[in-house]
Amino acid sequence: MQVIAISAQPDLRAKQLLEQHHRLRARVFSDRLGWAVCVLDGLESDAFDDLEPTYIIAVSDSGRVAGCARLLPAIGPTMVAEVFSSLLPDGRLKAHPQMIESSRFCVETALAEGRAGGLVHEATLTMFAGIIEWCMANGYTEIVTVTDLRFERILARVGWPLQRLSKPKTIGPTIAVAGTLPVTADNVLRLRPSNYRSELAPPCRF
């Protein structure tokens, strides 16, 4: 399984992968989790997609999008600061230039490729390693994110525990928590699957 980064000015192939990624987001966040997100023509997106984020995307050997996440510098507008400020101490994020936000993380768990009987889907591990690798290549040392308790347990299970910023809180149908994750080379080496392939230094534009 390969992991890539798509940023500004994507070409046709990158646009096709981005469309798949928006469809995956719709299936996961709207259909599966029941979140109140905006879905139009089967594509989920929001205002933060207009801020020229970097998308980390895991692509299966068959060319399907198996996982995705959106990265934005924490010193700019972010979901955690503007949408989920109630999960932050005093409602504020102590951002710094080496901090980046990860949002809209999801994986196509129905994909047969990468299951292999493991406790965590290969696409999830590929995404974790890919996000860390991209952050290291671009000077980031810390990731901030909002997730639910189920996903927090997955992070702990693979040895990349979330450092909570405050206590969990019920938001809509989810018990959510904000926290940070360290960016280290040791984490990449520990988390990446055996067939991990990447094109993350520098981010690819095809």
C-alpha positions in Angstrom: 0.0 0.0 0.0 1.3 3.4 -1.0 0.9 6.7 0.8 1.0 10.1 -1.0 0.6 13.8 -0.2 -1.5 16.0 -2.4 -1.3 19.8 -1.9 -1.8 22.8 -4.2 -2.4 22.6 -7.9 -3.2 18.9 -8.3 -3.2 17.4 -11.8 -5.9 15.2 -13.2 -4.7 12.0 -11.4 -4.5 13.8 -8.1 -8.0 15.3 -8.6 -9.4 11.8 -9.2 -7.9 10.6 -5.9 -9.2 13.7 -4.1 -12.7 13.0 -5.4 -12.4 9.4 -4.1 -11.3 10.8 -0.8 -14.3 13.1 -0.5 -16.6 10.2 -1.3 -14.9 8.1 1.4 -15.4 10.9 3.9 -19.1 11.0 3.0 -19.4 7.3 3.6 -17.6 7.3 6.9 -18.7 10.6 8.5 -22.2 10.9 7.2 -23.4 7.3 6.4 -21.5 5.3 9.0 -21.0 7.7 11.9 -24.1 9.9 11.4 -22.3 13.2 11.8 -24.0 16.4 10.7 -21.6 17.1 7.8 -22.2 18.7 4.4 -22.5 16.1 1.6 -23.3 17.1 -2.0 -23.4 14.6 -4.8 -21.9 12.0 -2.6 -18.9 14.2 -1.6 -18.2 15.5 1.9 -16.4 18.8 2.3 -16.3 21.9 4.5 -14.8 25.3 4.6 -11.4 24.0 5.8 -11.0 22.3 2.4 -10.8 25.8 0.9 -7.6 26.7 2.9 -5.2 24.8 0.6 -4.5 21.9 3.1 -2.3 19.0 2.4 -4.1 15.7 2.1 -2.4 12.5 3.1 -3.9 9.6 1.1 -3.3 5.8 1.3 -3.8 4.1 -2.1 -4.3 0.4 -2.4 -2.4 -1.7 -4.9 -5.7 -1.7 -7.0 -5.6 2.1 -7.1 -8.4 2.8 -4.6 -8.3 5.3 -1.8 -7.9 3.3 1.4 -7.5 6.1 3.8 -7.1 9.9 4.1 -6.5 12.8 6.4 -6.3 16.6 6.0 -3.4 18.6 7.4 -3.4 22.4 8.2 -0.9 24.5 10.1 -2.2 24.9 13.7 -1.3 28.6 13.7 -3.9 29.3 11.1 -7.7 28.5 11.0 -8.3 25.0 12.3 -11.2 22.8 13.2 -9.9 22.2 16.7 -9.7 25.9 17.5 -12.8 27.2 15.6 -15.2 24.2 15.7 -14.1 22.2 18.8 -12.9 25.0 21.1 -15.0 23.6 23.9 -12.6 20.7 24.0 -9.6 23.0 24.7 -8.4 24.4 28.0 -9.9 27.8 28.4 -11.3 27.4 24.8 -7.9 28.2 23.3 -5.3 26.2 21.4 -1.7 27.0 22.3 -0.5 26.6 18.7 3.1 27.1 17.5 4.8 27.0 14.1 5.9 23.4 14.4 2.3 22.2 15.2 -0.1 20.9 12.5 -3.7 19.9 12.8 -4.9 16.5 11.4 -8.6 16.3 10.7 -11.1 14.2 8.7 -9.0 11.1 9.2 -10.8 8.0 7.9 -10.1 4.6 6.5 -12.0 2.3 4.2 -12.2 -0.6 6.6 -14.4 -2.6 4.1 -11.4 -2.9 1.8 -10.2 -6.5 1.8 -6.6 -5.6 1.0 -4.7 -4.9 4.2 -6.9 -6.7 6.7 -4.7 -9.8 7.0 -6.2 -10.7 10.4 -4.4 -7.9 12.3 -5.9 -5.9 15.1 -5.5 -2.7 13.2 -6.2 -2.4 9.4 -3.0 -1.9 7.3 -4.5 1.3 5.9 -4.7 2.8 9.3 -1.1 2.0 10.1 -0.1 3.3 6.6 -1.9 6.6 7.3 -0.3 7.0 10.7 3.2 6.4 9.3 2.5 8.6 6.3 1.3 11.5 8.4 4.4 11.4 10.7 6.8 11.0 7.7 5.2 14.1 6.0 5.4 16.1 9.2 9.1 15.2 9.7 9.9 16.2 6.1 8.1 19.6 6.5 9.4 20.6 9.9 6.5 19.7 12.1 7.1 18.2 15.6 3.6 17.9 17.0 0.1 17.0 15.7 -3.1 18.2 17.2 -6.4 16.5 16.5 -9.9 15.8 17.7 -11.1 12.3 17.8 -13.5 9.9 19.6 -12.7 7.5 22.4 -12.8 4.5 20.1 -10.0 5.9 17.9 -8.1 7.1 21.0 -8.0 3.4 22.1 -6.6 2.5 18.6 -3.8 5.0 19.0 -2.9 3.6 22.4 -3.1 0.0 21.1 -0.5 0.7 18.4 1.8 2.6 20.7 1.1 6.2 19.6 -1.0 7.4 22.5 -2.9 10.7 22.4 -1.9 13.3 25.0 -5.3 14.7 26.0 -5.7 18.5 26.2 -8.8 18.2 28.4 -11.5 15.8 29.4 -13.7 14.1 26.7 -17.0 15.8 26.0 -20.2 14.7 24.2 -20.5 16.4 20.9 -23.5 15.3 18.8 -23.4 11.4 18.6 -19.8 11.3 19.6 -17.8 11.5 22.8 -14.9 13.6 21.5 -11.5 14.5 22.9 -8.7 16.9 21.7 -5.1 16.0 22.1 -1.6 16.0 20.6 0.6 13.3 19.1 4.4 13.4 18.9 6.3 13.4 15.5 9.3 11.1 15.8 11.3 8.8 13.5 10.8 6.0 16.0 7.1 6.2 15.5 7.4 5.9 11.7 9.6 2.8 12.0 7.3 1.2 14.6 4.0 1.9 12.9 4.6 1.4 9.2 3.5 -1.9 7.7 6.1 -4.2 6.0 4.9 -3.2 2.5 4.8 0.5 3.2 5.6 2.7 0.3 5.6 6.5 0.2 6.2 9.6 -1.9 6.2 12.1 0.9 9.5 14.0 0.6 8.7 16.3 -1.0 4.9 16.2 -1.3 3.9 14.8 -4.7 1.9 16.6 -7.3 2.1 13.8 -9.8 
